[in-house]
């Protein structure tokens, strides 16, 4: 039997069959007939030299052959959704489990057995005094020695240059730790969660069989919101479905990486002190224990909104594009209309370092749109910009700040502070 596997390490057929049997039991217990049929089909076809195409899976698994109402595009999209759900089930099943595990590789539809990395069999032997020998100089030892000397000089200069860069980066990191914004996190060795804003997606279908598109409704931000919406819109009951899918915008993901890269260096010996978690997966226990760092859009705050708006002076307005300052009553409305190319847009970004209502500290880099989110993440990851901001406003403790950002085609042209004020 040819065993489908990931990597070049030999695998016995029994290992693959054992993992297939284990996962199949779990999938059967979940009572998902469609996913079980899809899993069995992919296992069967995983021995083939060519992975099946989406249209083959649709016909073989979902019985859509000869359906006059089914288009190739609709069949393909339906298969992709089910494969995504099966891949997620596999990931959840093997989470935190060592050893071999089944997976569906990106870009192809087959089940493979992934193994933990091993040392190759042809790994070179360890160098010891017994097997080490002097190199032969050949006919031109003088030139060889001169070349070695030149290489040593270049290597020494490179080490010195890299060392200089290391100390510059180290100094910038220490300066970032010492800012009023980050000091509560740098001084606290308790674990913190970096919460990444993500949006709830709803599947839309016109015939209760094929998914036409995935949509994001501003008023539907969770499964509970969808249930409430369907109660007041019964006509959408057979049109909108929950597939347990959430989407983090590309700008938010990039911003989260920027912030994570900065804060994980506060405690070099404990990189796990800052843990990434999607906003949709944040539960009540996580919310109440440990510091929170939120990066994302205001509309994707999720559970972070409740503790944040208990202490912050900025509130969401009537629409997802509006913010309201409760201190002054001023309203700030973003212009994010991208229908016209090269049109100047206005976005609003917000940063905050505030003591939360339950004893934790809340750090925020948020925006109405993606441009603001990325700009705020860059700001709180830059020691010089933070120091200049705090020095100019005479900030020494908790504070919040709002910025107006003007951009064209996603590129920020100007960033103006609307307010920077201490929080008491």
KELO-436971 format. One line per field, with one value per residue: x, y, z of N, C-alpha, C in turn. Coordinates in steps of 0.2 Angstrom, whole numbers. Each point is the difference from the previous one (the first is absolute). Layout:
n_X c(X_...) .
n_Y c(Y_...) .
n_Z c(Z_...) .
ca_X c(X_...) .
ca_Y c(Y_...) .
ca_Z c(Z_...) .
c_X c(X_...) .
c_Y c(Y_...) .
c_Z c(Z_...) .
END
This chain:
n_X c(4_-1_4_-6_5_1_4_6_-2_3_-6_-2_-3_2_5_0_-1_5_3_-1_1_6_2_0_3_5_1_-1_4_3_-2_6_-6_-1_2_-4_-5_1_1_-5_-3_3_-1_-5_-1_2_-2_-5_3_-7_0_-6_-4_-2_-1_6_2_-3_2_6_1_-1_1_5_2_0_2_-6_-1_5_4_5_-1_-7_1_5_-4_-5_4_2_-6_-3_4_-2_-6_1_3_-5_-4_4_1_-7_-1_5_-4_6_-1_5_6_-1_-2_-6_1_-3_5_3_-5_-2_-4_4_-1_4_5_-1_7_2_4_4_5_2_-1_1_-3_5_5_-1_3_5_4_-4_-6_3_1_7_-3_0_6_2_0_-5_4_4_-2_0_5_2_-3_3_6_-1_-2_5_3_-2_1_6_0_-2_4_5_-1_-1_6_2_-2_3_6_0_-1_5_3_-2_1_5_1_-2_4_4_-4_-4_0_7_2_-6_1_5_-4_-5_1_-6_-3_1_-6_3_-5_-1_-2_-6_-2_-6_1_-4_-2_-1_-6_-1_3_3_4_0_6_-4_0_6_-4_2_-5_1_-7_4_2_-5_1_1_4_3_0_2_5_1_0_4_4_-7_0_5_-5_-2_2_0_6_1_6_-1_0_6_0_6_-1_2_-3_-5_1_1_-5_-3_3_-1_-6_-1_3_-3_-6_1_3_-6_-1_6_0_-6_2_-2_3_1_-6_1_-5_-4_-3_-1_6_-1_1_-5_2_1_-6_-1_4_5_6_-3_2_-4_0_-3_-6_-3_-2_7_-2_-6_2_5_-5_-2_6_1_-6_1_6_-1_2_3_-5_-2_-1_-4_6_2_-2_-4_4_-2_3_-1_6_1_-2_6_-2_2_-1_1_4_-2_-3_1_-6_3_4_5_-5_2_2_-4_5_-2_6_1_4_1_2_-5_-1_0_-7_3_4_-2_5_-3_3_-1_0_-4_-4_-3_5_2_0_-5_-2_2_-3_-5_0_1_-5_-3_2_-1_6_3_-5_0_7_0_-5_3_6_-3_-3_7_0_-2_-6_-6_-1_-3_0_-2_0_1_-2_4_-3_4_-5_-3_2_2_-3_-5_3_-6_3_-6_2_4_-3_3_0_-5) .
n_Y c(-6_5_2_4_3_4_1_-1_1_-6_-3_-4_-5_-4_4_0_-6_0_5_-3_-5_3_3_-6_-3_5_-1_-6_0_4_-6_1_-2_7_2_-5_2_7_-2_-5_5_5_-4_-1_7_0_-6_4_0_1_5_-2_2_7_0_-4_4_6_-3_-1_6_6_-4_5_-6_3_4_1_1_-5_6_0_6_-2_-5_3_5_-5_-3_6_1_-5_1_7_-2_-5_5_4_-5_-1_6_1_-6_3_5_3_-4_-3_-1_-5_4_-1_2_6_-2_6_1_-5_-4_-2_-6_3_-4_5_-1_0_6_-4_-3_3_-6_4_1_5_-4_0_6_-5_1_-5_3_5_3_1_5_-3_3_-5_2_4_-3_4_-2_-6_1_4_-5_-4_3_0_-7_-1_5_-3_-6_2_4_-6_-3_5_0_-6_0_4_-3_-6_4_2_-6_-2_5_0_-7_2_4_-5_-4_5_-1_6_0_-2_5_1_-1_4_3_-2_-6_2_-6_2_2_-2_4_-4_6_-4_-1_0_-6_2_-6_2_-3_-1_-6_2_0_5_1_6_2_2_2_6_-1_7_-1_-4_0_-4_-6_3_4_-6_-3_6_1_-7_2_6_-5_-3_5_2_-3_0_6_1_-2_-3_1_4_5_2_6_-1_7_1_6_-3_-5_4_4_-6_-2_7_0_-6_2_5_-3_-5_5_2_-7_1_-1_4_-3_-5_5_1_-1_-2_4_-3_5_-4_-2_6_-4_-1_-6_-1_3_-5_-4_4_3_5_-2_5_-3_5_-1_6_-1_-2_5_-2_-5_3_1_-5_-3_0_0_-4_0_-1_6_-4_1_-6_2_3_0_-5_5_0_5_0_6_-4_2_0_-6_1_0_-6_2_-6_2_-6_5_-6_3_5_-2_0_-2_6_-4_0_-2_-4_1_-5_3_-5_2_-5_2_-7_-2_-5_5_-2_0_5_-3_6_-3_5_-2_5_1_-3_5_1_-6_0_6_-2_-6_4_5_-5_-1_6_-1_2_-3_-5_0_1_-5_-5_2_0_-6_-1_-6_-3_-1_-2_-1_4_-1_5_-3_6_-4_4_-3_-2_-4_1_6_0_6_0_1_2_2_-3_-5_2_-4_2_-6_3) .
n_Z c(0_-4_5_-1_0_5_-5_2_6_0_-2_6_-4_5_0_-7_-1_4_-3_-6_3_3_-6_-3_5_0_-6_1_5_-4_-3_-4_-3_-2_6_2_-5_1_7_-1_-4_4_5_-4_-1_7_-2_-3_-6_-2_3_3_-5_1_-6_1_5_-3_-5_2_3_-3_-5_-2_-2_-6_5_-4_6_0_1_-4_-1_0_-5_-3_1_-2_-5_-2_1_-3_-5_0_0_-4_-3_2_-2_-5_-1_2_-4_-4_3_1_-6_3_-4_-4_-5_-1_-6_-2_-4_0_-4_4_-3_6_3_4_2_5_0_6_0_-4_3_-6_-4_-5_6_-1_1_7_-1_0_6_1_-2_4_-6_-1_-3_-6_1_-2_-6_3_5_-3_-6_2_3_-6_-4_4_0_-6_0_4_-4_-6_3_2_-6_-3_5_-1_-6_0_4_-4_-5_4_1_-7_-2_4_-2_-6_2_4_-5_-4_4_0_-5_1_-7_-1_4_0_-7_-1_5_-4_4_1_-2_-7_-2_-6_0_-5_-2_0_-7_2_-4_-4_-1_-7_-1_-7_0_6_-5_-5_2_-1_6_3_4_0_5_0_-1_-4_6_1_2_6_-3_-3_6_3_-5_1_7_-1_-4_1_-4_5_3_-6_1_6_0_6_-3_5_-4_2_-1_0_-1_-6_0_3_-4_-4_2_0_-6_-2_3_-3_-5_2_1_-5_-2_3_-1_-3_6_-2_-6_5_3_-6_0_-7_0_-5_-2_-5_2_2_5_4_0_-6_0_5_-4_3_-2_-4_-6_-2_-5_-3_-4_1_-7_1_4_-2_4_-4_-3_3_1_-7_-2_5_-3_-7_-2_-4_-4_-2_-6_-4_-4_-4_-4_5_3_7_1_6_0_-7_-2_-2_-6_-2_-6_-1_-5_-1_-4_-2_-2_3_-5_4_3_2_5_4_4_5_3_4_5_4_6_2_7_-1_-1_-2_0_-6_-4_-4_-5_-3_-6_-1_-5_-4_-3_-5_-3_4_0_-6_-1_4_-4_-5_2_2_-6_0_4_-6_-3_4_1_-6_-1_4_-2_-7_2_3_-3_6_-2_2_-7_-4_-6_-4_-6_-4_-4_-5_-4_-5_-2_7_-3_7_-1_5_6_2_6_2_4_5_4_6_2_4) .
ca_X c(-4_4_-3_1_4_4_8_4_1_-4_-6_-3_-7_-4_0_-5_-6_-2_-2_-6_-5_-2_-4_-7_-5_-2_-4_-6_-4_-2_-6_0_1_3_7_3_1_5_6_1_2_6_4_0_4_6_6_1_5_-3_-5_-6_-2_-6_-6_0_-2_-7_-4_1_-2_-7_-5_-3_1_-6_-5_0_0_6_5_7_2_-3_2_6_0_-2_5_5_-3_0_7_3_-3_4_7_0_-1_6_4_-2_1_7_3_4_2_6_-1_-3_-7_-3_-1_-2_5_-3_0_-2_-6_2_2_7_2_6_4_4_6_5_7_1_4_7_3_7_2_2_7_3_7_2_-1_2_7_2_-1_6_1_1_6_0_-2_0_-6_-6_1_-2_-7_-3_1_-5_-7_0_-1_-7_-5_0_-3_-7_-3_-1_-5_-6_-1_-2_-7_-4_-1_-4_-7_-1_-1_-7_-5_0_-3_-7_-3_0_-5_-6_-5_1_3_-4_1_7_1_-4_3_-6_-2_-5_-3_-1_-7_0_-7_-2_-7_-4_-3_-7_0_-6_-2_-7_-4_1_5_7_2_2_5_1_-1_1_-5_2_-4_0_7_1_-6_-6_-3_-4_-6_-4_-2_-5_-7_-3_0_-1_1_7_1_2_5_7_2_6_5_6_5_2_5_5_2_8_3_0_5_7_1_1_7_4_0_3_7_3_-1_3_7_0_2_3_0_-7_-4_-7_-4_-5_-3_-5_-7_-5_-5_-6_1_1_-5_0_6_6_-1_1_7_6_-1_-3_3_-4_2_-6_-5_-5_-6_2_3_-3_0_5_-4_-4_5_3_-5_-1_5_2_-4_-2_-5_-3_-5_-6_2_7_4_0_2_-2_3_-5_3_-2_-6_2_0_5_-3_5_-2_3_-3_5_-3_3_7_4_-4_2_-5_1_-1_2_3_-1_4_-2_3_-5_-1_-7_-4_1_7_5_2_-2_4_-4_2_-7_-2_-6_2_6_6_1_2_7_4_0_5_7_1_1_6_6_2_1_-6_-4_3_-1_-7_-1_3_-4_-7_1_-3_4_-4_-5_-3_-3_1_-4_4_-3_5_-2_3_-2_1_3_7_-1_4_1_-2_-1_-3_-6_1_4_-2_0_-7_0) .
ca_Y c(6_6_4_7_3_6_0_-6_-6_-6_-1_-6_1_-1_6_4_-3_1_7_0_-3_4_6_-2_-1_6_3_-4_3_7_-1_4_-4_3_0_-7_-3_4_-3_-6_0_2_-5_-5_3_2_-5_1_4_7_2_1_7_2_-2_-7_-1_2_-5_-7_0_3_-2_5_-2_1_5_6_7_1_2_-3_5_-1_-6_1_4_-4_-4_4_2_-7_-2_4_-3_-6_2_3_-6_-3_4_0_-6_-1_6_-2_-7_-1_-6_1_2_1_7_1_5_6_0_-6_-4_-6_-1_-2_-1_4_-2_5_0_-4_1_-5_-6_1_6_-1_-2_6_1_-1_0_-6_0_6_0_7_1_1_7_-1_3_7_2_7_4_-3_3_7_0_-1_6_5_-2_1_7_2_-3_4_6_-2_-1_6_4_-3_1_7_0_-3_4_6_-3_-1_7_2_-4_2_7_-1_-3_6_5_-1_-5_-7_-2_-5_-7_-1_-1_-6_-6_-4_-1_5_-3_5_-2_2_1_-4_2_-6_-1_-4_-3_2_-4_1_-6_-4_-5_3_7_4_5_2_8_3_5_4_-2_-7_0_-6_-5_3_5_-3_-3_5_2_-4_0_6_0_-7_-2_-2_-6_-5_4_1_-5_1_-6_1_3_7_3_6_4_-1_5_-2_-5_3_4_-4_-2_5_1_-6_0_5_-1_-6_2_3_-5_-5_-7_-3_2_-2_5_4_-5_2_-3_4_3_-4_-5_3_-1_4_-1_4_7_2_-2_3_6_-1_4_0_2_-1_5_1_-4_-7_0_-6_0_5_7_1_3_6_6_2_5_4_5_-1_-5_0_5_-3_-4_-2_5_6_0_5_2_1_6_6_-1_1_-6_-1_-5_-2_-1_-6_-2_-2_-1_4_-1_6_5_1_-2_2_-6_2_-5_1_-4_1_-4_2_-5_-3_0_-6_0_-1_6_-1_4_0_3_-2_5_-1_-4_-4_5_3_-5_-1_5_-1_-5_2_5_-3_-4_5_3_7_3_0_5_7_1_1_6_7_1_0_-6_-4_-6_-3_5_-2_4_-1_3_0_-3_1_-6_-1_-6_-4_2_6_6_5_-3_6_-2_4_1_-5_3_-5_-3_-1) .
ca_Z c(0_0_5_-1_5_-1_2_-3_4_-2_5_-1_-2_6_4_-3_2_7_1_-3_4_6_-1_-3_6_3_-5_0_6_-1_-4_-6_-5_-6_2_1_-7_-3_3_-3_-7_0_2_-5_-6_2_-2_-7_-2_-1_5_-3_-1_4_-4_1_7_0_-3_4_8_1_-4_-4_-7_-3_3_-5_3_3_-4_2_6_6_3_2_6_5_2_4_7_4_1_6_6_1_2_7_5_0_4_6_2_2_3_6_1_-3_-4_-6_-1_-7_-2_-7_-2_-3_-7_-3_3_2_7_1_6_1_5_3_-4_3_-2_-6_1_-2_4_0_7_4_0_6_-1_-3_-8_-4_-3_-2_-7_-4_-3_-8_-2_1_7_2_-3_4_7_-1_0_7_4_-3_2_8_1_-2_4_6_-1_-1_7_4_-3_3_7_1_-1_5_6_-2_1_7_3_-2_3_6_0_-1_6_5_-2_4_-3_1_7_4_-2_1_7_2_-3_-1_-7_-3_-7_-5_-3_-7_-2_-6_-1_-1_-6_-1_-6_-3_-5_-3_-1_6_-2_-1_3_-5_3_7_1_7_1_6_6_2_2_3_-1_4_-4_-6_3_1_-6_-4_3_-3_-7_-1_-7_-1_3_-5_-5_4_4_4_-1_5_-4_1_-5_2_-6_-1_4_7_1_-1_6_6_0_2_7_3_-1_4_8_3_2_6_4_-4_3_1_-6_0_4_-4_-4_-5_0_-4_5_0_4_6_5_6_5_-3_0_7_3_-4_-4_-6_-5_-5_-7_-5_-1_5_-1_2_7_4_7_3_0_7_5_-2_1_6_2_-5_-2_-7_0_-7_-1_-3_-5_1_-2_5_7_4_6_5_4_-3_-4_-7_-4_-5_-5_-5_-7_-2_-6_-5_-6_-5_1_2_4_7_5_7_5_7_4_7_4_7_5_5_5_-1_5_4_2_-5_-4_-7_-5_-6_-6_-4_-5_-3_-6_0_-1_7_4_-1_3_7_2_-1_5_7_-1_-2_6_-1_-2_6_4_-2_2_7_2_-2_4_7_2_4_2_-5_-4_-6_-5_-6_-5_-7_-5_-6_-4_-7_-2_5_2_4_-2_6_6_4_6_2_7_4_7_5_3_7) .
c_X c(4_-3_1_3_3_7_2_1_-5_-5_-3_-7_-5_0_-6_-7_-3_-2_-7_-6_-2_-4_-7_-5_-2_-5_-7_-4_-3_-6_-1_1_4_8_3_0_6_7_1_2_7_5_1_4_7_6_1_6_-2_-5_-7_-1_-6_-6_-1_-3_-7_-4_0_-3_-7_-5_-3_0_-7_-5_0_1_7_5_7_2_-3_2_7_0_-3_5_5_-2_1_8_3_-3_4_7_0_-2_6_5_-2_1_7_3_4_2_6_-1_-3_-7_-2_-1_-2_5_-4_1_-1_-4_2_2_7_2_7_3_4_7_5_7_1_5_7_3_7_2_3_8_3_8_3_0_2_7_1_-1_7_1_1_7_1_-2_0_-6_-6_0_-2_-8_-4_0_-5_-7_-1_-1_-7_-5_0_-3_-8_-3_0_-6_-7_-1_-2_-8_-4_-1_-5_-8_-1_-2_-7_-5_0_-4_-8_-3_-1_-5_-6_-5_1_3_-5_1_7_2_-3_2_-6_-1_-5_-2_0_-6_0_-8_-1_-8_-4_-3_-6_0_-7_-1_-7_-4_1_4_7_1_2_6_0_-1_1_-5_2_-4_0_7_1_-6_-6_-3_-4_-7_-5_-3_-5_-7_-4_-1_-1_1_7_2_3_6_6_1_7_4_6_6_1_6_4_2_8_3_1_5_7_1_1_7_4_1_2_7_3_-1_3_7_1_3_3_1_-6_-4_-8_-4_-5_-3_-6_-7_-5_-5_-6_1_2_-6_0_6_6_-1_2_6_5_-2_-2_3_-5_3_-5_-4_-4_-6_1_2_-3_-1_4_-4_-3_5_3_-4_-2_5_2_-5_-3_-6_-2_-6_-6_1_7_6_1_2_-2_4_-4_2_-3_-6_1_-1_5_-2_6_-3_4_-2_6_-2_4_8_3_-4_2_-5_2_-2_2_3_0_5_-2_4_-3_0_-8_-4_1_7_5_1_-2_4_-4_4_-6_-1_-7_2_7_6_1_2_8_5_0_5_7_2_2_6_7_1_0_-6_-4_3_-2_-7_-1_3_-3_-6_1_-3_5_-4_-5_-2_-3_1_-4_4_-5_5_-3_4_-3_3_4_7_-1_4_1_-4_0_-3_-6_0_5_-1_1_-6_1_-6) .
c_Y c(6_5_7_4_7_0_-7_-6_-6_0_-6_1_0_7_5_-3_1_7_1_-3_4_6_-1_-1_7_4_-3_3_7_0_5_-5_2_0_-7_-3_3_-3_-6_0_3_-5_-6_2_2_-4_2_5_7_1_2_8_1_-3_-8_-1_1_-6_-7_0_3_-2_5_-1_1_5_6_6_1_2_-2_5_-1_-7_1_4_-4_-5_3_1_-7_-2_4_-2_-6_1_2_-5_-4_4_0_-7_-2_5_-3_-7_-2_-6_1_2_1_7_0_6_6_-1_-7_-4_-7_0_-3_-1_5_-2_5_-1_-5_2_-5_-5_2_7_-1_-1_6_0_-1_0_-7_0_6_0_7_0_0_6_0_4_7_2_7_4_-3_4_7_0_-1_6_6_-1_2_7_2_-3_5_6_-1_-1_6_4_-3_1_8_0_-3_5_6_-3_-1_6_2_-4_2_7_-2_-3_6_5_-1_-5_-7_-2_-5_-7_-2_-2_-6_-6_-5_0_5_-3_6_-2_3_1_-4_1_-7_0_-4_-3_1_-5_1_-6_-5_-6_2_7_4_5_0_7_2_6_4_-2_-7_-2_-7_-5_2_6_-2_-3_6_3_-4_0_6_0_-7_-2_-2_-7_-6_2_1_-6_1_-6_1_2_8_2_6_3_-1_6_-1_-5_3_4_-4_-3_5_1_-6_0_5_-2_-7_1_3_-5_-5_-7_-4_3_-2_5_3_-6_3_-4_4_3_-4_-6_2_-2_4_-1_4_7_3_-1_2_6_-1_5_-1_3_-1_5_1_-5_-8_-1_-7_2_5_6_1_3_7_6_1_5_5_6_0_-5_-1_4_-4_-5_-3_5_6_-2_6_1_2_6_7_0_0_-7_0_-5_-1_0_-5_-3_-1_-1_4_0_7_5_0_-3_2_-6_3_-5_2_-5_2_-5_2_-6_-2_0_-6_-1_-1_6_-1_5_-1_3_-1_6_-2_-4_-3_5_3_-6_-1_6_1_-5_2_5_-3_-5_4_4_8_4_0_5_7_2_2_6_6_1_-1_-6_-4_-6_-2_6_-3_5_-1_3_0_-2_1_-5_0_-8_-4_2_7_5_5_-3_6_-2_4_2_-5_2_-6_-2_-1_-4) .
c_Z c(0_5_-1_6_-1_2_-4_5_-1_5_-2_-2_7_3_-3_1_7_2_-4_4_6_-1_-3_6_3_-5_0_7_-1_-4_-6_-6_-6_1_0_-7_-3_2_-3_-7_-1_2_-5_-6_1_-3_-8_-1_-1_5_-4_-1_4_-4_1_7_0_-3_4_7_0_-5_-5_-8_-3_2_-4_4_3_-5_2_6_6_4_3_7_6_3_4_7_4_2_5_7_2_2_7_5_1_5_7_4_3_3_6_1_-4_-5_-7_0_-7_-2_-7_-3_-3_-8_-3_5_1_7_0_7_1_6_3_-3_4_-3_-6_2_-2_3_1_8_3_0_7_-1_-4_-8_-3_-2_-2_-8_-3_-4_-8_-2_1_7_1_-2_4_7_-1_-1_6_4_-3_2_7_1_-2_5_7_-1_0_7_3_-3_2_7_1_-2_5_6_-1_1_7_4_-2_3_7_1_-1_6_5_-2_5_-2_2_7_4_-2_1_7_3_-3_-1_-8_-2_-6_-5_-4_-7_-2_-6_0_-1_-7_-1_-7_-3_-5_-2_0_6_-2_-1_3_-6_2_7_1_8_1_6_6_3_2_4_-1_3_-4_-6_2_1_-7_-4_3_-3_-7_-2_-8_-2_4_-4_-4_4_5_3_-1_5_-3_2_-4_4_-6_0_3_7_2_-1_6_7_0_2_8_4_0_5_8_2_2_7_6_-4_2_1_-6_0_4_-4_-5_-4_1_-4_5_0_5_7_5_6_5_-3_1_7_3_-5_-4_-7_-5_-6_-7_-5_-1_6_0_2_7_4_7_4_0_7_5_-2_0_7_3_-5_-1_-7_-1_-8_-1_-3_-5_2_-2_5_7_3_6_5_4_-3_-4_-7_-4_-5_-5_-6_-7_-3_-7_-5_-7_-6_1_1_3_8_5_7_5_7_3_8_4_7_5_6_5_-1_7_5_2_-5_-4_-7_-4_-7_-6_-5_-5_-2_-7_1_0_7_4_-1_2_7_3_-1_5_7_0_-1_6_-1_-1_7_5_-2_1_7_3_-1_4_7_3_4_3_-5_-4_-6_-6_-6_-6_-6_-5_-7_-5_-7_-2_5_3_4_-2_5_6_5_7_1_7_3_7_5_3_7_2) .
END
